[in-house]
Amino acid sequence: MIPRNRRLAIAIEAGRCAHDHLGCTCGGDEATHSERSQEIGDARSPELVECPECGEPSNPLPIVNWGHCRVCRTADSRAKSPLRW
């Protein structure tokens, strides 16, 4: 028996989506979810694309999720909150 004081999984909470961690902003809307799922599915291809910020080749999934490549995202986060040693 599952204890009743546990939180529900994200996928079954009202208005949440199982693809929230991939940037799905559907909010429970099926049409928006199917469009976003198609974008994410297409972005999982093995071919590389150019990052719109730096022009370097990158996997398409980070560009669909963040708008730029992983290197640009890391540089952006380091500019906002630098590492402290």
GROMACS elastic network, one bead per residue, 0.5 to 0.9 nm:
[ bonds ]
;  ai    aj funct       b0    kb
    2     5     6  0.88540   500
    2     6     6  0.81687   500
    3     6     6  0.61890   500
    4     7     6  0.81437   500
    7    10     6  0.88398   500
    8    11     6  0.81901   500
    8    12     6  0.66543   500
    8    13     6  0.63869   500
    9    12     6  0.57467   500
    9    13     6  0.65997   500
    9    18     6  0.89766   500
   10    13     6  0.53071   500
   10    14     6  0.85648   500
   10    16     6  0.62939   500
   10    17     6  0.68608   500
   10    18     6  0.64355   500
   10    20     6  0.84834   500
   11    14     6  0.83446   500
   11    16     6  0.62530   500
   11    17     6  0.53281   500
   11    19     6  0.81340   500
   11    20     6  0.87566   500
   12    15     6  0.85270   500
   12    16     6  0.71678   500
   12    17     6  0.77447   500
   12    18     6  0.80222   500
   13    16     6  0.56009   500
   13    17     6  0.79683   500
   14    17     6  0.84773   500
   14    27     6  0.86016   500
   14    28     6  0.73813   500
   15    26     6  0.82466   500
   15    29     6  0.81657   500
   16    19     6  0.85773   500
   16    20     6  0.71598   500
   16    25     6  0.87806   500
   16    26     6  0.79435   500
   16    27     6  0.56346   500
   16    28     6  0.59785   500
   17    20     6  0.53915   500
   17    21     6  0.87732   500
   17    24     6  0.71670   500
   17    25     6  0.81269   500
   17    26     6  0.71861   500
   17    27     6  0.68080   500
   17    28     6  0.65006   500
   17    33     6  0.82874   500
   18    21     6  0.76315   500
   18    22     6  0.88155   500
   18    24     6  0.84765   500
   19    22     6  0.52531   500
   19    23     6  0.67750   500
   19    24     6  0.55206   500
   19    25     6  0.86593   500
   19    33     6  0.88393   500
   19    37     6  0.81951   500
   20    23     6  0.51784   500
   20    25     6  0.69253   500
   20    26     6  0.85660   500
   21    24     6  0.72609   500
   22    40     6  0.79977   500
   22    65     6  0.65695   500
   23    36     6  0.86287   500
   23    64     6  0.87839   500
   23    65     6  0.58221   500
   23    66     6  0.82884   500
   24    27     6  0.80898   500
   24    32     6  0.86261   500
   24    33     6  0.69264   500
   24    36     6  0.62217   500
   24    37     6  0.77486   500
   24    40     6  0.89770   500
   24    65     6  0.86301   500
   25    28     6  0.85085   500
   25    29     6  0.89291   500
   25    32     6  0.77272   500
   25    33     6  0.75174   500
   25    36     6  0.79525   500
   26    29     6  0.51860   500
   26    30     6  0.71714   500
   26    31     6  0.80309   500
   26    32     6  0.51503   500
   26    34     6  0.86763   500
   26    36     6  0.77451   500
   27    30     6  0.87131   500
   27    32     6  0.84218   500
   27    33     6  0.81783   500
   28    32     6  0.83296   500
   28    33     6  0.74369   500
   29    32     6  0.55661   500
   29    33     6  0.61430   500
   29    34     6  0.87752   500
   30    34     6  0.61265   500
   30    35     6  0.87051   500
   31    34     6  0.52678   500
   31    35     6  0.64183   500
   31    36     6  0.87514   500
   32    35     6  0.52176   500
   32    36     6  0.62056   500
   32    37     6  0.85328   500
   33    36     6  0.51267   500
   33    37     6  0.59268   500
   33    38     6  0.84772   500
   34    37     6  0.50307   500
   34    38     6  0.61215   500
   34    39     6  0.86942   500
   35    38     6  0.51698   500
   35    39     6  0.63870   500
   35    40     6  0.88060   500
   36    39     6  0.50418   500
   36    40     6  0.62179   500
   36    41     6  0.84959   500
   37    40     6  0.51154   500
   37    41     6  0.59761   500
   37    42     6  0.85261   500
   38    41     6  0.50055   500
   38    42     6  0.60898   500
   38    43     6  0.85197   500
   39    42     6  0.52042   500
   39    43     6  0.61504   500
   39    44     6  0.88953   500
   39    61     6  0.89053   500
   39    64     6  0.74106   500
   40    43     6  0.50071   500
   40    44     6  0.65025   500
   40    60     6  0.89034   500
   40    61     6  0.66882   500
   40    64     6  0.71097   500
   40    65     6  0.81939   500
   41    44     6  0.54676   500
   41    45     6  0.77797   500
   41    61     6  0.87785   500
   42    45     6  0.61247   500
   42    60     6  0.84551   500
   42    61     6  0.85004   500
   43    46     6  0.84587   500
   43    59     6  0.77810   500
   43    62     6  0.84654   500
   43    63     6  0.84321   500
   43    64     6  0.69106   500
   44    47     6  0.86324   500
   44    59     6  0.79277   500
   44    60     6  0.67755   500
   44    61     6  0.59601   500
   45    48     6  0.81570   500
   45    59     6  0.81011   500
   45    60     6  0.73989   500
   45    61     6  0.84330   500
   46    59     6  0.73499   500
   46    60     6  0.84213   500
   47    58     6  0.86802   500
   47    59     6  0.70351   500
   47    60     6  0.77852   500
   48    57     6  0.57181   500
   48    58     6  0.52594   500
   48    59     6  0.50389   500
   48    60     6  0.64160   500
   49    55     6  0.88504   500
   49    56     6  0.81181   500
   49    57     6  0.53435   500
   49    58     6  0.54412   500
   49    59     6  0.62863   500
   49    60     6  0.59598   500
   49    63     6  0.86928   500
   50    53     6  0.86443   500
   50    54     6  0.80512   500
   50    55     6  0.51257   500
   50    56     6  0.54081   500
   50    58     6  0.59803   500
   50    59     6  0.84534   500
   50    60     6  0.83657   500
   50    63     6  0.89243   500
   50    69     6  0.85704   500
   51    54     6  0.56957   500
   51    56     6  0.55056   500
   51    57     6  0.61956   500
   51    58     6  0.61983   500
   51    59     6  0.87842   500
   51    60     6  0.85431   500
   51    63     6  0.69007   500
   51    67     6  0.81880   500
   51    68     6  0.55104   500
   51    69     6  0.56786   500
   51    72     6  0.86383   500
   52    55     6  0.57178   500
   52    56     6  0.83496   500
   52    63     6  0.82317   500
   52    67     6  0.76300   500
   52    68     6  0.61746   500
   52    69     6  0.82437   500
   53    56     6  0.83617   500
   53    67     6  0.85316   500
   53    68     6  0.62148   500
   53    69     6  0.79930   500
   53    72     6  0.73543   500
   54    57     6  0.89087   500
   54    68     6  0.82209   500
   54    69     6  0.82507   500
   54    71     6  0.89899   500
   54    72     6  0.72995   500
   55    58     6  0.88034   500
   56    69     6  0.82100   500
   57    69     6  0.83786   500
   58    61     6  0.85915   500
   58    62     6  0.79219   500
   58    63     6  0.78706   500
   58    68     6  0.86735   500
   58    69     6  0.59785   500
   58    70     6  0.79464   500
   59    62     6  0.64925   500
   59    63     6  0.73539   500
   59    69     6  0.75307   500
   59    70     6  0.88880   500
   60    63     6  0.52453   500
   60    64     6  0.62869   500
   60    65     6  0.87568   500
   60    69     6  0.82039   500
   61    64     6  0.51618   500
   61    65     6  0.61864   500
   61    66     6  0.84974   500
   61    69     6  0.86936   500
   62    65     6  0.50018   500
   62    66     6  0.56226   500
   62    67     6  0.70049   500
   62    68     6  0.64413   500
   62    69     6  0.55793   500
   62    70     6  0.64439   500
   63    66     6  0.53761   500
   63    69     6  0.55621   500
   63    70     6  0.82651   500
   64    67     6  0.57462   500
   64    68     6  0.77746   500
   65    68     6  0.81063   500
   66    69     6  0.74718   500
   66    70     6  0.85177   500
   66    73     6  0.76739   500
   67    73     6  0.89695   500
   68    71     6  0.82953   500
   68    72     6  0.62702   500
   68    73     6  0.67767   500
   69    72     6  0.53999   500
   69    73     6  0.63006   500
   69    74     6  0.87682   500
   70    74     6  0.61235   500
   70    75     6  0.85721   500
   71    74     6  0.51550   500
   71    75     6  0.61858   500
   71    76     6  0.85379   500
   72    75     6  0.50419   500
   72    76     6  0.59855   500
   72    77     6  0.85649   500
   73    76     6  0.50290   500
   73    77     6  0.61558   500
   73    78     6  0.85677   500
   74    77     6  0.51864   500
   74    78     6  0.61241   500
   74    79     6  0.85831   500
   75    78     6  0.51102   500
   75    79     6  0.61511   500
   75    80     6  0.87310   500
   76    79     6  0.51506   500
   76    80     6  0.64021   500
   76    81     6  0.87647   500
   77    80     6  0.51222   500
   77    81     6  0.60694   500
   77    82     6  0.75430   500
   78    81     6  0.51855   500
   78    83     6  0.68254   500
   79    82     6  0.59035   500
   81    84     6  0.88900   500
